[in-house]
Amino acid sequence: MAALFEGTALNPEILRNENLTGASALKMAYAAWTKGSAALLLAVRALAQAEGVEDSLLAEWALSQPGLDGRSRGAAGSAAAKGWRWVGEMEEIAASMTADGLPGGFHRAAAAVFRRASRTTASRDAGVPGTGAGGTGTGGTGAGGTGAGGDRSAVPGEPDEALTGAVLAALLDGEG
């Protein structure tokens, strides 16, 4: 099978184990971390904003966790652009966790974060700066990886504060 991809940009990895669904399990575990950690960053930053301590959190991150502010902005950009696709994936991960006797609540919560965050897509039509469709760019990078999409930032790969603010506002707005 791997020979079919020789000479292409894809580099398939062969899993050598007895688990017939190993590739799917690996994808689930990988996404559980990458997209799950993005959801956690967004939820933590929304909490800090709701409690009026966002600036203090960002200052602490700058001291103790350099780059976390940028990751949270990247997570916001990715969630706004593609979060709607990740809702089902997080629900599937939650079901997989539960089926293996692990708690699935975190990833059900991550699904709710992405459900809320993806509502910022509607802000494109409302003219929120930095969220326009079209153009070129990465569409944001973050814990969830790089996504194709419109240029959502003055600096490729780093969504602007208007987009981050729109995502946080959507999280604070609640389920809808």
N, C-alpha and C positions, 0 to 999 in steps of 0.2 A: 504494500500500500504506500509506504513512504517513497518509493521510487517514482510514483505518479507526481510527486511534488518537486522532484529534482529540477534545478534550474529556475525555480520560482522564488518569490519572496517568502514563501511559507517554509518553515523548518519543522516538520512534524516530529514529535517526541514519541517514542515507543515505550509504553508502560509494560514493564515485565513483572507481572504478578498474576495471581489466580483469580482476581476479582474481574468478572466479565463486564462489570459496569464501572471499572476503575477510571476511565477517562471522564465519565460524567461525574463521578464522585470527586475527582481532582478539581474539575471545573467548579463544582459546588463549594468545595473547601476554599479554593482560591478566591472566588467571588464573595464568600462569607467574610473573608478578611478585607479585601480591597474595597468593596462597596459597603460592607458593614462598618468599617472604620470611617469611611466618608460620612455615613449617616450619623455615627456617633459624634464626629466633629461638628456637623451641622446642628445637631440637637444641643450639644454643650454650648455652642456659641449663641444659639437662640435663647437658652436659659439665661446666660449671662446678660444678653440684651434685655430680656424681660425683667430681670432683677436690677437693671441699671448699672451693671458692673462690667460691661463689654470692654470698655477702654482699659480697665484694670486687668482683665483677663488677657487682652492682647499684649499689654506691657509685660505681664508675667510670662506669657509664651515667648516673647522676644528674649527674655533673660534665660529661661530654663528649657525652652523647647524651640530653639531657632527654626524657622521655616514652617511652623505649625499654622501661623496666620495665612501664609501663602497656600498651604495645603487646604485650609478651610475655604479660602476663596476659590481654589481649583475645584473643590468638592461642590461648592455652590454652583459654579458654572456647568459642571458636568450634570448635576442633579436637575438644573433648570432645563438643560437641553435634552437629557436622556432619562431622567428619573422615572418617567412614566413607564419606560421599558423595564426598569429594575424592580418595580413593585411586585410583579409576578415572580421574578427570580428570587426575591427575598422571601416571599411566601413559600416557594418551593424549598428553599434552604431551611426554613423553619420546619417544614414538614419532614425533611430529611433528618434534621437534628432530632426531632421528636421520635421518628421511627427508630433511631439508634439509641434511644433512651437519654438523649441530651435535651437541655432546655431550648425550646424554640422561640421563646418570648422576645429575645433580643432582635431576631431577624423579622418577627412580625412587627415590632416597633420600627425597625429600619424601613419596612414596606410603608408604614404610615408616614415616616419622614419623607420618603421619596414621592409618595402620593401628594403630600402637601407641597413639597418643593417644586414638583413639576407644574403646579398651577402657575408658576411665574412665566411659563411659556406664553400665557395669555397677555403678560405685560408687554411682550413684543408688539402686539397690536395696539397697546395703549401708549406706546412711545416712550417707554422707560429707557433712558440712555444706556448704551452698552449692551442692549439685548436684541438688537436688530438682526433679522434673518439675512442671509445672503453673505456675499463677500467670501474671503478665505481666511483660514486660520484653524487653530486646533479645536476651538470650541471649549477649551478649558482642559486642564490636566488636573489630576488629583489622585487620591487614593484609588479611584475607580479607573484610572488609566487615561489614555488620550482618546478623544472622540472627534470625529469629523463634524463639521458644522460651520455655521456663520462665525464671522469675526465678532466676538463678544467683548473685546477688550482692546485698549490701546497697546497693551503689551501682550503679544501672543502667549497663550498658556496661562495668563493670569487675569481672570475676570475682574472687571472694575468693581468699585465699591457699590455702585448703583445696583448691579446685578446681585451682589452678595446681600445687600440690604433688601432687595425684593424677595430673595429666597428666605431670608430670616423672617421677613414679614409674613410670608406665606406659612411658615412653620408656626408662628405665633398666632395666626388667624384660626387655627384648629381645623378639624376634619370638615370637609364640605363635599 
